[in-house]
Amino acid sequence: EPGPDIAPYHDRQIVILDRSAWADWLDPSVSAKSLIKALPPGTLQVEQVG
């Protein structure tokens, strides 16, 4: 389910990883579930470009 910031634009939640988790994300021995954390509402903002 998408969070409140994403729901108006997409039907799935996006994943944003801290830079410190990038290597773990690519490591098949690390559980993806251990890296995924919900963002607090208001973390993402929409900005029109173009």
PDB file of N, CA, C and O in Angstrom:
ATOM      1  N   GLU A   1       0.835  -1.190   0.000  1.00  0.00           N
ATOM      2  CA  GLU A   1       0.000   0.000   0.000  1.00  0.00           C
ATOM      3  C   GLU A   1       0.879   1.252   0.000  1.00  0.00           C
ATOM      4  O   GLU A   1       1.884   1.306   0.708  1.00  0.00           O
ATOM      5  N   PRO A   2       0.506   2.239  -0.779  1.00  0.00           N
ATOM      6  CA  PRO A   2       1.281   3.481  -0.780  1.00  0.00           C
ATOM      7  C   PRO A   2       0.998   4.305   0.471  1.00  0.00           C
ATOM      8  O   PRO A   2      -0.093   4.245   1.039  1.00  0.00           O
ATOM      9  N   GLY A   3       1.990   5.064   0.884  1.00  0.00           N
ATOM     10  CA  GLY A   3       1.800   5.994   1.990  1.00  0.00           C
ATOM     11  C   GLY A   3       1.020   7.206   1.514  1.00  0.00           C
ATOM     12  O   GLY A   3       0.751   7.338   0.320  1.00  0.00           O
ATOM     13  N   PRO A   4       0.654   8.092   2.430  1.00  0.00           N
ATOM     14  CA  PRO A   4      -0.184   9.233   2.068  1.00  0.00           C
ATOM     15  C   PRO A   4       0.475  10.207   1.083  1.00  0.00           C
ATOM     16  O   PRO A   4      -0.226  10.896   0.342  1.00  0.00           O
ATOM     17  N   ASP A   5       1.799  10.272   1.066  1.00  0.00           N
ATOM     18  CA  ASP A   5       2.478  11.180   0.138  1.00  0.00           C
ATOM     19  C   ASP A   5       2.466  10.651  -1.296  1.00  0.00           C
ATOM     20  O   ASP A   5       2.496  11.434  -2.245  1.00  0.00           O
ATOM     21  N   ILE A   6       2.421   9.337  -1.455  1.00  0.00           N
ATOM     22  CA  ILE A   6       2.511   8.703  -2.775  1.00  0.00           C
ATOM     23  C   ILE A   6       1.145   8.335  -3.339  1.00  0.00           C
ATOM     24  O   ILE A   6       0.963   8.324  -4.557  1.00  0.00           O
ATOM     25  N   ALA A   7       0.187   8.035  -2.477  1.00  0.00           N
ATOM     26  CA  ALA A   7      -1.120   7.511  -2.905  1.00  0.00           C
ATOM     27  C   ALA A   7      -1.795   8.298  -4.029  1.00  0.00           C
ATOM     28  O   ALA A   7      -2.389   7.674  -4.908  1.00  0.00           O
ATOM     29  N   PRO A   8      -1.737   9.629  -4.051  1.00  0.00           N
ATOM     30  CA  PRO A   8      -2.400  10.335  -5.155  1.00  0.00           C
ATOM     31  C   PRO A   8      -1.741  10.099  -6.525  1.00  0.00           C
ATOM     32  O   PRO A   8      -2.330  10.416  -7.558  1.00  0.00           O
ATOM     33  N   TYR A   9      -0.513   9.540  -6.530  1.00  0.00           N
ATOM     34  CA  TYR A   9       0.251   9.440  -7.771  1.00  0.00           C
ATOM     35  C   TYR A   9       0.592   8.011  -8.179  1.00  0.00           C
ATOM     36  O   TYR A   9       0.906   7.758  -9.342  1.00  0.00           O
ATOM     37  N   HIS A  10       0.534   7.076  -7.232  1.00  0.00           N
ATOM     38  CA  HIS A  10       0.954   5.709  -7.538  1.00  0.00           C
ATOM     39  C   HIS A  10       0.241   4.743  -6.606  1.00  0.00           C
ATOM     40  O   HIS A  10      -0.101   5.092  -5.476  1.00  0.00           O
ATOM     41  N   ASP A  11       0.018   3.518  -7.094  1.00  0.00           N
ATOM     42  CA  ASP A  11      -0.710   2.532  -6.284  1.00  0.00           C
ATOM     43  C   ASP A  11       0.193   1.661  -5.414  1.00  0.00           C
ATOM     44  O   ASP A  11      -0.298   0.780  -4.707  1.00  0.00           O
ATOM     45  N   ARG A  12       1.499   1.893  -5.456  1.00  0.00           N
ATOM     46  CA  ARG A  12       2.441   1.139  -4.626  1.00  0.00           C
ATOM     47  C   ARG A  12       3.380   2.112  -3.921  1.00  0.00           C
ATOM     48  O   ARG A  12       3.628   3.215  -4.407  1.00  0.00           O
ATOM     49  N   GLN A  13       3.889   1.694  -2.789  1.00  0.00           N
ATOM     50  CA  GLN A  13       4.826   2.517  -2.046  1.00  0.00           C
ATOM     51  C   GLN A  13       6.207   2.414  -2.678  1.00  0.00           C
ATOM     52  O   GLN A  13       6.608   1.335  -3.114  1.00  0.00           O
ATOM     53  N   ILE A  14       6.923   3.496  -2.731  1.00  0.00           N
ATOM     54  CA  ILE A  14       8.293   3.474  -3.224  1.00  0.00           C
ATOM     55  C   ILE A  14       9.230   3.173  -2.057  1.00  0.00           C
ATOM     56  O   ILE A  14       8.855   3.322  -0.894  1.00  0.00           O
ATOM     57  N   VAL A  15      10.434   2.756  -2.374  1.00  0.00           N
ATOM     58  CA  VAL A  15      11.441   2.478  -1.350  1.00  0.00           C
ATOM     59  C   VAL A  15      12.554   3.497  -1.494  1.00  0.00           C
ATOM     60  O   VAL A  15      13.101   3.685  -2.580  1.00  0.00           O
ATOM     61  N   ILE A  16      12.881   4.145  -0.406  1.00  0.00           N
ATOM     62  CA  ILE A  16      14.004   5.074  -0.376  1.00  0.00           C
ATOM     63  C   ILE A  16      14.986   4.549   0.660  1.00  0.00           C
ATOM     64  O   ILE A  16      14.641   4.387   1.831  1.00  0.00           O
ATOM     65  N   LEU A  17      16.199   4.288   0.225  1.00  0.00           N
ATOM     66  CA  LEU A  17      17.220   3.751   1.115  1.00  0.00           C
ATOM     67  C   LEU A  17      18.250   4.812   1.447  1.00  0.00           C
ATOM     68  O   LEU A  17      18.637   5.611   0.594  1.00  0.00           O
ATOM     69  N   ASP A  18      18.691   4.809   2.698  1.00  0.00           N
ATOM     70  CA  ASP A  18      19.839   5.640   3.062  1.00  0.00           C
ATOM     71  C   ASP A  18      21.059   5.117   2.312  1.00  0.00           C
ATOM     72  O   ASP A  18      21.148   3.927   2.011  1.00  0.00           O
ATOM     73  N   ARG A  19      21.973   5.989   2.022  1.00  0.00           N
ATOM     74  CA  ARG A  19      23.198   5.596   1.314  1.00  0.00           C
ATOM     75  C   ARG A  19      23.907   4.453   2.048  1.00  0.00           C
ATOM     76  O   ARG A  19      24.506   3.583   1.415  1.00  0.00           O
ATOM     77  N   SER A  20      23.840   4.456   3.363  1.00  0.00           N
ATOM     78  CA  SER A  20      24.513   3.423   4.153  1.00  0.00           C
ATOM     79  C   SER A  20      23.917   2.032   3.934  1.00  0.00           C
ATOM     80  O   SER A  20      24.552   1.037   4.284  1.00  0.00           O
ATOM     81  N   ALA A  21      22.721   1.938   3.367  1.00  0.00           N
ATOM     82  CA  ALA A  21      22.060   0.647   3.137  1.00  0.00           C
ATOM     83  C   ALA A  21      22.212   0.147   1.703  1.00  0.00           C
ATOM     84  O   ALA A  21      21.745  -0.948   1.392  1.00  0.00           O
ATOM     85  N   TRP A  22      22.842   0.906   0.833  1.00  0.00           N
ATOM     86  CA  TRP A  22      22.935   0.515  -0.572  1.00  0.00           C
ATOM     87  C   TRP A  22      23.614  -0.842  -0.753  1.00  0.00           C
ATOM     88  O   TRP A  22      23.099  -1.692  -1.480  1.00  0.00           O
ATOM     89  N   ALA A  23      24.744  -1.057  -0.116  1.00  0.00           N
ATOM     90  CA  ALA A  23      25.466  -2.326  -0.276  1.00  0.00           C
ATOM     91  C   ALA A  23      24.628  -3.487   0.248  1.00  0.00           C
ATOM     92  O   ALA A  23      24.599  -4.556  -0.360  1.00  0.00           O
ATOM     93  N   ASP A  24      23.944  -3.281   1.377  1.00  0.00           N
ATOM     94  CA  ASP A  24      23.089  -4.334   1.923  1.00  0.00           C
ATOM     95  C   ASP A  24      21.942  -4.652   0.974  1.00  0.00           C
ATOM     96  O   ASP A  24      21.561  -5.815   0.843  1.00  0.00           O
ATOM     97  N   TRP A  25      21.386  -3.648   0.312  1.00  0.00           N
ATOM     98  CA  TRP A  25      20.275  -3.850  -0.629  1.00  0.00           C
ATOM     99  C   TRP A  25      20.702  -4.773  -1.772  1.00  0.00           C
ATOM    100  O   TRP A  25      19.901  -5.567  -2.266  1.00  0.00           O
ATOM    101  N   LEU A  26      21.947  -4.667  -2.183  1.00  0.00           N
ATOM    102  CA  LEU A  26      22.463  -5.481  -3.284  1.00  0.00           C
ATOM    103  C   LEU A  26      22.986  -6.837  -2.826  1.00  0.00           C
ATOM    104  O   LEU A  26      23.307  -7.684  -3.660  1.00  0.00           O
ATOM    105  N   ASP A  27      23.079  -7.058  -1.530  1.00  0.00           N
ATOM    106  CA  ASP A  27      23.595  -8.302  -0.963  1.00  0.00           C
ATOM    107  C   ASP A  27      22.447  -9.300  -0.797  1.00  0.00           C
ATOM    108  O   ASP A  27      21.550  -9.063   0.012  1.00  0.00           O
ATOM    109  N   PRO A  28      22.452 -10.409  -1.543  1.00  0.00           N
ATOM    110  CA  PRO A  28      21.337 -11.356  -1.465  1.00  0.00           C
ATOM    111  C   PRO A  28      21.206 -12.053  -0.111  1.00  0.00           C
ATOM    112  O   PRO A  28      20.166 -12.648   0.171  1.00  0.00           O
ATOM    113  N   SER A  29      22.230 -11.990   0.724  1.00  0.00           N
ATOM    114  CA  SER A  29      22.137 -12.631   2.037  1.00  0.00           C
ATOM    115  C   SER A  29      21.428 -11.749   3.069  1.00  0.00           C
ATOM    116  O   SER A  29      21.113 -12.210   4.165  1.00  0.00           O
ATOM    117  N   VAL A  30      21.177 -10.479   2.720  1.00  0.00           N
ATOM    118  CA  VAL A  30      20.487  -9.553   3.620  1.00  0.00           C
ATOM    119  C   VAL A  30      19.011  -9.506   3.235  1.00  0.00           C
ATOM    120  O   VAL A  30      18.672  -9.332   2.065  1.00  0.00           O
ATOM    121  N   SER A  31      18.154  -9.660   4.213  1.00  0.00           N
ATOM    122  CA  SER A  31      16.710  -9.619   3.974  1.00  0.00           C
ATOM    123  C   SER A  31      16.279  -8.204   3.587  1.00  0.00           C
ATOM    124  O   SER A  31      16.580  -7.241   4.292  1.00  0.00           O
ATOM    125  N   ALA A  32      15.577  -8.089   2.468  1.00  0.00           N
ATOM    126  CA  ALA A  32      15.082  -6.775   2.032  1.00  0.00           C
ATOM    127  C   ALA A  32      14.133  -6.187   3.072  1.00  0.00           C
ATOM    128  O   ALA A  32      14.112  -4.974   3.281  1.00  0.00           O
ATOM    129  N   LYS A  33      13.351  -7.043   3.720  1.00  0.00           N
ATOM    130  CA  LYS A  33      12.403  -6.557   4.728  1.00  0.00           C
ATOM    131  C   LYS A  33      13.104  -5.843   5.873  1.00  0.00           C
ATOM    132  O   LYS A  33      12.527  -4.951   6.496  1.00  0.00           O
ATOM    133  N   SER A  34      14.338  -6.226   6.154  1.00  0.00           N
ATOM    134  CA  SER A  34      15.064  -5.580   7.246  1.00  0.00           C
ATOM    135  C   SER A  34      15.504  -4.162   6.879  1.00  0.00           C
ATOM    136  O   SER A  34      15.839  -3.370   7.759  1.00  0.00           O
ATOM    137  N   LEU A  35      15.505  -3.843   5.592  1.00  0.00           N
ATOM    138  CA  LEU A  35      15.967  -2.533   5.129  1.00  0.00           C
ATOM    139  C   LEU A  35      14.830  -1.559   4.847  1.00  0.00           C
ATOM    140  O   LEU A  35      15.040  -0.346   4.828  1.00  0.00           O
ATOM    141  N   ILE A  36      13.634  -2.083   4.629  1.00  0.00           N
ATOM    142  CA  ILE A  36      12.502  -1.245   4.239  1.00  0.00           C
ATOM    143  C   ILE A  36      11.833  -0.662   5.476  1.00  0.00           C
ATOM    144  O   ILE A  36      11.428  -1.387   6.384  1.00  0.00           O
ATOM    145  N   LYS A  37      11.729   0.647   5.490  1.00  0.00           N
ATOM    146  CA  LYS A  37      11.081   1.339   6.596  1.00  0.00           C
ATOM    147  C   LYS A  37      10.117   2.383   6.036  1.00  0.00           C
ATOM    148  O   LYS A  37      10.411   3.044   5.040  1.00  0.00           O
ATOM    149  N   ALA A  38       8.980   2.518   6.680  1.00  0.00           N
ATOM    150  CA  ALA A  38       7.995   3.513   6.239  1.00  0.00           C
ATOM    151  C   ALA A  38       8.521   4.922   6.505  1.00  0.00           C
ATOM    152  O   ALA A  38       9.142   5.187   7.535  1.00  0.00           O
ATOM    153  N   LEU A  39       8.262   5.809   5.563  1.00  0.00           N
ATOM    154  CA  LEU A  39       8.629   7.212   5.743  1.00  0.00           C
ATOM    155  C   LEU A  39       7.522   7.937   6.490  1.00  0.00           C
ATOM    156  O   LEU A  39       6.345   7.651   6.272  1.00  0.00           O
ATOM    157  N   PRO A  40       7.872   8.860   7.356  1.00  0.00           N
ATOM    158  CA  PRO A  40       6.833   9.643   8.029  1.00  0.00           C
ATOM    159  C   PRO A  40       6.048  10.473   7.008  1.00  0.00           C
ATOM    160  O   PRO A  40       6.632  10.980   6.050  1.00  0.00           O
ATOM    161  N   PRO A  41       4.729  10.620   7.200  1.00  0.00           N
ATOM    162  CA  PRO A  41       3.937  11.471   6.300  1.00  0.00           C
ATOM    163  C   PRO A  41       4.549  12.872   6.216  1.00  0.00           C
ATOM    164  O   PRO A  41       4.990  13.435   7.218  1.00  0.00           O
ATOM    165  N   GLY A  42       4.564  13.415   5.008  1.00  0.00           N
ATOM    166  CA  GLY A  42       5.131  14.741   4.796  1.00  0.00           C
ATOM    167  C   GLY A  42       6.596  14.729   4.411  1.00  0.00           C
ATOM    168  O   GLY A  42       7.177  15.784   4.154  1.00  0.00           O
ATOM    169  N   THR A  43       7.211  13.537   4.367  1.00  0.00           N
ATOM    170  CA  THR A  43       8.622  13.431   4.003  1.00  0.00           C
ATOM    171  C   THR A  43       8.844  13.773   2.534  1.00  0.00           C
ATOM    172  O   THR A  43       9.813  14.447   2.184  1.00  0.00           O
ATOM    173  N   LEU A  44       7.939  13.303   1.678  1.00  0.00           N
ATOM    174  CA  LEU A  44       8.064  13.533   0.240  1.00  0.00           C
ATOM    175  C   LEU A  44       7.183  14.697  -0.175  1.00  0.00           C
ATOM    176  O   LEU A  44       6.078  14.872   0.338  1.00  0.00           O
ATOM    177  N   GLN A  45       7.685  15.486  -1.105  1.00  0.00           N
ATOM    178  CA  GLN A  45       6.929  16.623  -1.606  1.00  0.00           C
ATOM    179  C   GLN A  45       6.877  16.553  -3.125  1.00  0.00           C
ATOM    180  O   GLN A  45       7.816  16.087  -3.769  1.00  0.00           O
ATOM    181  N   VAL A  46       5.789  17.011  -3.679  1.00  0.00           N
ATOM    182  CA  VAL A  46       5.605  17.031  -5.128  1.00  0.00           C
ATOM    183  C   VAL A  46       5.992  18.402  -5.651  1.00  0.00           C
ATOM    184  O   VAL A  46       5.625  19.430  -5.081  1.00  0.00           O
ATOM    185  N   GLU A  47       6.743  18.400  -6.749  1.00  0.00           N
ATOM    186  CA  GLU A  47       7.133  19.654  -7.387  1.00  0.00           C
ATOM    187  C   GLU A  47       6.977  19.487  -8.894  1.00  0.00           C
ATOM    188  O   GLU A  47       7.565  18.579  -9.481  1.00  0.00           O
ATOM    189  N   GLN A  48       6.200  20.347  -9.515  1.00  0.00           N
ATOM    190  CA  GLN A  48       6.017  20.287 -10.961  1.00  0.00           C
ATOM    191  C   GLN A  48       7.262  20.823 -11.645  1.00  0.00           C
ATOM    192  O   GLN A  48       7.799  21.863 -11.264  1.00  0.00           O
ATOM    193  N   VAL A  49       7.715  20.097 -12.665  1.00  0.00           N
ATOM    194  CA  VAL A  49       8.855  20.542 -13.466  1.00  0.00           C
ATOM    195  C   VAL A  49       8.426  20.615 -14.921  1.00  0.00           C
ATOM    196  O   VAL A  49       7.531  19.894 -15.363  1.00  0.00           O
ATOM    197  N   GLY A  50       9.078  21.491 -15.646  1.00  0.00           N
ATOM    198  CA  GLY A  50       8.797  21.594 -17.064  1.00  0.00           C
ATOM    199  C   GLY A  50       7.709  22.531 -17.443  1.00  0.00           C
ATOM    200  O   GLY A  50       7.406  22.679 -18.627  1.00  0.00           O
TER     201      GLY A  50
END
